[in-house]
């Protein structure tokens, strides 16, 4: 049973950030006009979840850095975070508002 768990973890970690975000948002595809048309809204918990998966294969050492990459991907997909545009959330992350959730 331990082997199956490690295999599924590898498969999950190998998925693109976009694919993981789309799963979290429960949608098939992102916006065709990112930045102007928003197709979904995910919570910071979903960003943290995806960031933790991607942290394993990332060159980044901090969860906060990977989370900012995930938020940037949300911008490209037309997905808001916590009801705000990814640019607004990035400012909040940089200002430390989400530090408690973004600890390694």
N, C-alpha and C positions, 0 to 999 in steps of 0.2 A: 504494500500500500504506500509506503514511503516513496517508492520509485515513481508511481503515478503522480504523486503530488509534485515531485521535482520536475517531471516532464511537463505538467500543465503550467507550472510557474515559468519554465523556459519559454513555452509557447506564448504566454501572456506577455512576458518581457520582450519578446521579439516583435510584437505588434507595434505599428507606428503610433505615435502620440495621437495623430488624427483619428485613427481607428478606435483607440481607447476612449477618446473624448466623445466621439459619436455614440459609442456604447453607453457612456454615462449619461448623455443627453437623450438617449433613447430615440435617435433619429438615424435615417439611412445615409443622408448626405448633408454637407454644409451648404451655406448660401452661395449662390452664383455671383452675388455682388457683395462681397464682404465689406464691412464698414458702413454700409448703407441699409442693408436688409439683415435683420436678425431672425434666425430660425429657431433658436432655443435659448434657454437660460439654465446654467448649472450652478450649484453651490460651491463654496470654497472647499468643502469636504471632498467633492468630486475631483477638484484640481489637485488636492493633496494626495488623494488615492492614486491618480494617474502619475503624479510626480514621483511618488514612492516606487511605483513599478519601473518608471524610466530611470530613476536614480541608480538602479542596479547596473544599467548598461551605459550610463552617461559618464563623461569625463569630469563633470561637475562633482564637487564633494559636498555641496550644501543643498538641502532640500529647497531652500528659498530660491536658489538660482534655477533649479529645474522647474519649480512652480512658475517662475516668470516666463520660462520657455513655453510651458503648457498654456499659460494665459495668452501668450503671443500667437500660439496655434489657434486658440479660440477666436482671436481676431480674424484670422484668415478664413475660418469656417463660418463666421457670422454668428457666433455663440456668445451671449453675455454671461457674466459671472456675478452672482449675487444681485442680479437686476441692473448691473452697471456695465458699461462698455469695458472691454479688456484694457483700454488705455487708462480709464479711470481707476480700475482695480490695480493696475501696475503702479500708479502713483501712490495708492494706499499701501501697497506692499513695500515700496521704496521708503515710505514714511514710517514703516514699522507697525502699522495697524494690525497686520495679520501675523506678526512674529510668533505669537503664542501657538498658532496652528502650524507654523512652518519651521518648527524645531526638528532637527534630525533625530 
